[in-house]
Amino acid sequence: MSTRSILGMLYTLRGLRELGEDISPVLSRYGIDLEKVDPTARIDRALELKIYVEIAENLKDPLAGLKTGTFFGFAGYGPLTMLLMTCANAYEALQTGIRYQQLTYLFGHLSFEPGEESSALVLTPVALPPRAYRFRVDGELSGTYKLVRDMQLALGVDMHALRIEIPYERPADADAYETHFNCPVIFGKRPEIRFWISNTALQIRFPTADPTAHAMYKSQCDQQLVAQRTDTELLSGKVLSHLDFFSRHFPSAAEVASAFDIAERTFRRRLSEENTSFRELLDQVRYRKAQQLLRESTQSIEAIALQLGYAESASFIHAFQRWDGHTPAAFRNTSHK
């Protein structure tokens, strides 16, 4: 798991505060004072994502994620900004942005989908609980749009989106999205975000194209990538923390690997090197959650099974016996004595 600039989180949290959202309980829990955070600091991606998940659960405005994107500063991307600006055209800038996406504030994965008349910048979001999922999808969508619009203003070119696709189902406040992006917005069609741009616009030459300066900024971006690839703790611990976000629908190994910006094969290999597996870690999280629910709630065994992601109670009972040596009912009776 890598670290990255804390600026993305600062933009988001300050934006939420300015929008009137009460984020102070979460900030207090993590000892964060927005006025004292060093903007040159780095933060572990897993910790940043955990903070967003907790904040999303108590947001008043369902459009808060969409609105936070407007608070991101163009200059905050550092050398990446100038690397993109010195590209030959929009197509090269998109390809460069994809190559150096780890220097952005995204958690999702960027790719490019070519077409005959138009092509798409594709963002595959990470799997998160429902409220956090919409918050992060909207924030990353809006933040990416803000970066593209800021580049257009700086370059004096026009490469607006023909349409935008958003992965979740159409919300009640869907009209706000077309107003925000000034183009048609389609909801729930596919599981990725897509910005569709005409191929003609992608060939527009940048007036700031500069191969010599581009090489210099590329070197600086390469150095930043190296700085991000520093592991600070065991991957298994981070996976446990990430899985703890979920109930009912747990992500797959591939989805967790994507959230951690690691190839699935590498993800599984590193867990094996730590003498564990994704399945074992998922079992640990489910077992701990099951114990807590059996001790502290009056929910039925069937309801607890659903909350732990089992389609039927028999599968949960069998799994719990494997973990604990007792049935869930026996465990509950013993713990209540």
C-alpha positions as CSV (number, residue, x, y, z in Angstrom):
1,M,0.0,0.0,0.0
2,S,1.4,3.4,-0.9
3,T,1.3,6.8,0.6
4,R,0.4,10.0,-1.3
5,S,0.1,13.8,-0.9
6,I,-2.4,14.8,1.8
7,L,-3.6,17.7,-0.3
8,G,-6.5,15.7,-1.9
9,M,-7.9,15.0,1.6
10,L,-7.4,18.6,2.6
11,Y,-9.3,19.9,-0.4
12,T,-12.1,17.4,0.3
13,L,-12.5,18.0,4.0
14,R,-12.2,21.8,3.7
15,G,-14.8,21.7,1.0
16,L,-17.2,19.7,3.1
17,R,-16.7,22.1,6.0
18,E,-17.4,25.0,3.7
19,L,-20.6,23.3,2.5
20,G,-21.8,23.1,6.0
21,E,-21.2,19.5,6.7
22,D,-20.3,18.6,10.3
23,I,-17.2,16.5,9.9
24,S,-15.7,17.5,13.3
25,P,-16.6,14.2,15.1
26,V,-14.5,12.2,12.5
27,L,-11.7,14.7,12.5
28,S,-11.5,14.6,16.3
29,R,-11.5,10.8,16.3
30,Y,-8.3,10.9,14.1
31,G,-6.8,13.9,15.8
32,I,-7.0,16.0,12.6
33,D,-6.9,19.8,12.9
34,L,-7.4,21.2,9.3
35,E,-5.7,24.4,10.3
36,K,-2.6,22.6,11.5
37,V,-2.1,19.9,8.9
38,D,1.1,20.2,7.0
39,P,0.1,20.4,3.3
40,T,3.4,18.7,2.3
41,A,2.7,15.7,4.5
42,R,1.8,12.3,3.0
43,I,-1.0,9.9,4.1
44,D,-1.6,6.2,3.7
45,R,-4.3,5.5,1.1
46,A,-6.1,3.1,3.4
47,L,-6.3,5.6,6.2
48,E,-7.6,8.3,3.9
49,L,-10.2,6.0,2.5
50,K,-11.3,5.0,6.0
51,I,-11.8,8.6,6.9
52,Y,-14.0,9.2,3.8
53,V,-16.1,6.1,4.6
54,E,-16.9,7.3,8.1
55,I,-17.6,10.9,7.0
56,A,-20.0,9.7,4.2
57,E,-22.3,7.9,6.7
58,N,-23.3,11.2,8.2
59,L,-23.5,13.6,5.3
60,K,-26.6,15.7,5.1
61,D,-26.4,16.6,1.4
62,P,-26.4,13.7,-1.0
63,L,-24.7,16.0,-3.6
64,A,-21.8,16.7,-1.2
65,G,-19.4,14.5,-3.2
66,L,-20.3,16.2,-6.4
67,K,-19.7,19.6,-4.9
68,T,-16.4,18.8,-3.3
69,G,-14.7,18.4,-6.7
70,T,-15.0,22.2,-7.2
71,F,-12.7,22.8,-4.3
72,F,-9.7,21.0,-5.9
73,G,-6.9,23.4,-7.0
74,F,-5.3,22.9,-10.4
75,A,-1.8,23.8,-9.0
76,G,-2.3,21.2,-6.2
77,Y,-1.3,18.4,-8.6
78,G,2.3,19.7,-8.7
79,P,4.6,18.6,-11.5
80,L,1.8,16.5,-13.0
81,T,0.0,19.7,-13.9
82,M,2.9,20.9,-16.0
83,L,3.5,17.5,-17.4
84,L,0.0,17.5,-18.8
85,M,0.2,21.1,-20.0
86,T,3.4,20.4,-22.0
87,C,1.9,17.5,-23.9
88,A,1.4,17.8,-27.7
89,N,-2.4,17.5,-27.6
90,A,-5.4,16.3,-25.5
91,Y,-5.0,12.7,-26.5
92,E,-1.4,12.6,-25.3
93,A,-2.4,14.4,-22.1
94,L,-5.1,11.7,-21.4
95,Q,-2.6,8.9,-22.0
96,T,0.0,10.7,-19.7
97,G,-2.6,11.2,-17.0
98,I,-3.5,7.5,-17.1
99,R,0.2,6.6,-16.9
100,Y,0.7,8.8,-13.9
101,Q,-2.7,8.4,-12.2
102,Q,-1.0,7.4,-8.9
103,L,-0.1,11.1,-8.6
104,T,-3.8,12.2,-8.7
105,Y,-6.2,12.0,-5.8
106,L,-8.2,9.1,-7.3
107,F,-8.9,5.8,-5.6
108,G,-10.4,4.3,-8.7
109,H,-8.4,3.1,-11.8
110,L,-8.2,5.2,-15.0
111,S,-8.1,3.7,-18.5
112,F,-8.9,4.7,-22.1
113,E,-11.6,3.3,-24.3
114,P,-11.2,4.3,-28.0
115,G,-14.1,4.6,-30.4
116,E,-14.7,5.5,-34.0
117,E,-16.0,9.1,-33.5
118,S,-15.6,9.5,-29.8
119,S,-13.5,7.9,-27.0
120,A,-13.9,7.7,-23.3
121,L,-11.7,8.3,-20.3
122,V,-12.9,5.4,-18.0
123,L,-12.7,5.5,-14.2
124,T,-13.4,2.2,-12.4
125,P,-14.3,3.0,-8.8
126,V,-13.3,1.0,-5.8
127,A,-16.0,-1.1,-4.0
128,L,-17.3,0.7,-0.9
129,P,-20.4,0.7,1.2
130,P,-23.4,2.4,-0.6
131,R,-23.2,5.9,0.9
132,A,-19.4,6.1,0.7
133,Y,-19.5,4.6,-2.8
134,R,-21.7,7.5,-4.2
135,F,-19.6,10.1,-2.2
136,R,-16.4,8.8,-3.7
137,V,-17.8,8.3,-7.2
138,D,-19.2,11.8,-7.3
139,G,-16.0,13.3,-5.8
140,E,-13.6,11.6,-8.2
141,L,-15.9,12.3,-11.1
142,S,-16.3,16.0,-10.2
143,G,-12.6,16.4,-9.3
144,T,-11.5,14.9,-12.7
145,Y,-13.9,17.2,-14.5
146,K,-12.5,20.2,-12.6
147,L,-9.0,19.3,-13.6
148,V,-10.0,19.0,-17.3
149,R,-11.9,22.3,-17.2
150,D,-9.0,24.1,-15.5
151,M,-6.7,22.8,-18.2
152,Q,-9.1,24.1,-20.9
153,L,-9.2,27.5,-19.4
154,A,-5.4,27.7,-19.1
155,L,-4.9,26.4,-22.6
156,G,-7.7,28.3,-24.3
157,V,-9.1,25.1,-25.9
158,D,-12.5,23.3,-25.8
159,M,-12.7,19.6,-25.2
160,H,-15.9,19.3,-23.2
161,A,-17.6,16.0,-22.6
162,L,-20.2,14.8,-25.1
163,R,-21.9,12.8,-22.3
164,I,-21.0,11.2,-19.0
165,E,-21.9,7.8,-17.6
166,I,-22.2,7.2,-13.8
167,P,-22.3,3.6,-12.5
168,Y,-25.0,3.8,-9.8
169,E,-28.8,4.0,-10.4
170,R,-30.4,7.3,-11.3
171,P,-30.9,9.3,-8.0
172,A,-33.8,11.6,-7.3
173,D,-31.6,14.7,-7.7
174,A,-30.2,13.5,-11.1
175,D,-30.9,16.8,-12.8
176,A,-28.2,18.5,-10.7
177,Y,-25.6,16.4,-12.6
178,E,-26.5,17.6,-16.0
179,T,-26.5,21.1,-14.7
180,H,-23.1,20.6,-13.1
181,F,-21.4,18.9,-16.1
182,N,-23.4,20.8,-18.8
183,C,-23.9,17.6,-20.9
184,P,-26.2,14.5,-20.9
185,V,-25.6,12.2,-17.9
186,I,-26.6,8.5,-18.1
187,F,-26.9,6.5,-14.8
188,G,-26.6,2.8,-14.1
189,K,-25.6,1.7,-17.6
190,R,-22.2,0.2,-16.7
191,P,-20.1,-0.3,-13.6
192,E,-17.6,2.4,-14.5
193,I,-17.5,6.2,-14.9
194,R,-17.0,7.3,-18.5
195,F,-16.2,10.8,-19.9
196,W,-17.0,10.7,-23.7
197,I,-15.0,13.1,-25.8
198,S,-15.0,13.6,-29.5
199,N,-11.9,12.3,-31.3
200,T,-11.6,15.6,-33.1
201,A,-11.2,17.4,-29.8
202,L,-8.6,14.9,-28.7
203,Q,-6.4,16.0,-31.6
204,I,-6.4,19.7,-30.6
205,R,-2.8,20.9,-30.3
206,F,-1.8,22.4,-27.0
207,P,-0.3,25.9,-27.3
208,T,1.9,25.1,-24.3
209,A,3.4,21.9,-25.9
210,D,7.1,21.8,-25.0
211,P,9.1,18.5,-25.4
212,T,12.1,19.8,-23.4
213,A,10.1,21.0,-20.4
214,H,7.9,17.8,-20.7
215,A,11.0,15.6,-20.2
216,M,11.9,17.6,-17.1
217,Y,8.5,17.3,-15.5
218,K,8.3,13.6,-16.5
219,S,11.5,13.1,-14.4
220,Q,10.0,14.9,-11.5
221,C,6.8,12.8,-11.7
222,D,8.9,9.6,-11.9
223,Q,10.6,10.6,-8.6
224,Q,7.2,11.1,-7.0
225,L,6.1,7.7,-8.0
226,V,9.1,6.1,-6.3
227,A,8.3,8.1,-3.1
228,Q,4.8,6.6,-3.0
229,R,5.9,3.0,-3.2
230,T,6.9,2.7,0.4
231,D,5.2,0.1,2.5
232,T,4.7,1.1,6.2
233,E,3.0,-2.0,7.6
234,L,1.7,-5.5,6.7
235,L,-0.7,-5.6,3.9
236,S,-2.9,-8.1,5.8
237,G,-3.6,-5.5,8.5
238,K,-4.7,-3.0,5.9
239,V,-6.9,-5.6,4.3
240,L,-8.6,-6.3,7.6
241,S,-9.2,-2.6,8.2
242,H,-10.7,-2.2,4.7
243,L,-13.0,-5.3,4.9
244,D,-14.3,-3.9,8.2
245,F,-16.1,-1.1,6.3
246,F,-18.6,-3.6,4.8
247,S,-21.7,-5.5,5.8
248,R,-24.0,-7.6,3.6
249,H,-22.0,-7.3,0.4
250,F,-18.3,-7.8,0.9
251,P,-15.8,-7.0,-2.0
252,S,-13.9,-9.6,-3.9
253,A,-10.1,-10.0,-3.7
254,A,-9.9,-8.2,-7.1
255,E,-11.9,-5.2,-5.8
256,V,-9.8,-4.9,-2.6
257,A,-6.6,-5.2,-4.7
258,S,-7.9,-2.4,-6.9
259,A,-8.7,-0.2,-3.9
260,F,-5.1,-0.7,-2.7
261,D,-3.8,0.1,-6.2
262,I,-2.1,-3.4,-6.4
263,A,-2.5,-6.0,-9.2
264,E,-4.6,-8.9,-8.0
265,R,-1.8,-11.5,-8.6
266,T,0.6,-9.3,-6.6
267,F,-2.0,-8.8,-3.9
268,R,-2.5,-12.5,-3.4
269,R,1.2,-13.2,-3.5
270,R,2.0,-10.6,-0.8
271,L,-0.7,-12.0,1.5
272,S,0.7,-15.5,1.0
273,E,4.2,-14.1,2.0
274,E,2.5,-12.9,5.2
275,N,1.2,-16.5,5.7
276,T,-2.4,-15.7,5.1
277,S,-5.0,-15.3,2.3
278,F,-7.8,-13.1,1.3
279,R,-10.3,-15.9,2.2
280,E,-8.8,-16.2,5.7
281,L,-8.9,-12.4,6.3
282,L,-12.5,-12.2,5.2
283,D,-13.3,-15.1,7.6
284,Q,-11.6,-13.2,10.4
285,V,-13.7,-10.1,9.7
286,R,-16.9,-12.0,9.5
287,Y,-16.2,-14.0,12.6
288,R,-15.4,-10.9,14.6
289,K,-18.6,-9.2,13.4
290,A,-20.6,-12.3,14.1
291,Q,-19.4,-12.4,17.7
292,Q,-20.2,-8.8,18.2
293,L,-23.7,-9.1,16.7
294,L,-24.5,-12.3,18.7
295,R,-23.3,-10.7,21.9
296,E,-24.7,-7.2,21.6
297,S,-27.9,-7.5,19.4
298,T,-31.1,-9.4,19.5
299,Q,-31.2,-9.9,15.7
300,S,-32.1,-13.4,14.6
301,I,-29.5,-15.8,13.2
302,E,-31.1,-15.3,9.8
303,A,-30.7,-11.5,10.0
304,I,-27.1,-11.8,11.2
305,A,-26.3,-14.2,8.3
306,L,-27.6,-11.7,5.8
307,Q,-25.6,-8.9,7.4
308,L,-22.5,-11.0,7.1
309,G,-23.1,-11.6,3.4
310,Y,-24.6,-15.1,3.5
311,A,-27.6,-15.9,1.3
312,E,-28.9,-18.4,3.8
313,S,-28.5,-19.0,7.5
314,A,-27.3,-22.6,7.0
315,S,-24.1,-21.4,5.3
316,F,-23.4,-19.0,8.2
317,I,-24.1,-21.6,10.8
318,H,-21.6,-24.0,9.1
319,A,-19.0,-21.3,8.8
320,F,-19.4,-20.2,12.4
321,Q,-19.0,-23.8,13.6
322,R,-15.8,-24.0,11.6
323,W,-14.5,-20.7,13.2
324,D,-15.6,-21.2,16.8
325,G,-16.4,-24.9,17.3
326,H,-20.0,-24.0,18.4
327,T,-23.2,-23.0,16.6
328,P,-24.1,-19.3,16.7
329,A,-27.1,-20.1,19.0
330,A,-24.8,-21.9,21.5
331,F,-22.3,-19.1,21.4
332,R,-25.0,-16.5,22.1
333,N,-26.4,-18.5,25.0
334,T,-23.0,-18.9,26.5
335,S,-22.0,-15.3,26.1
336,H,-25.3,-14.1,27.8
337,K,-24.8,-16.2,30.9
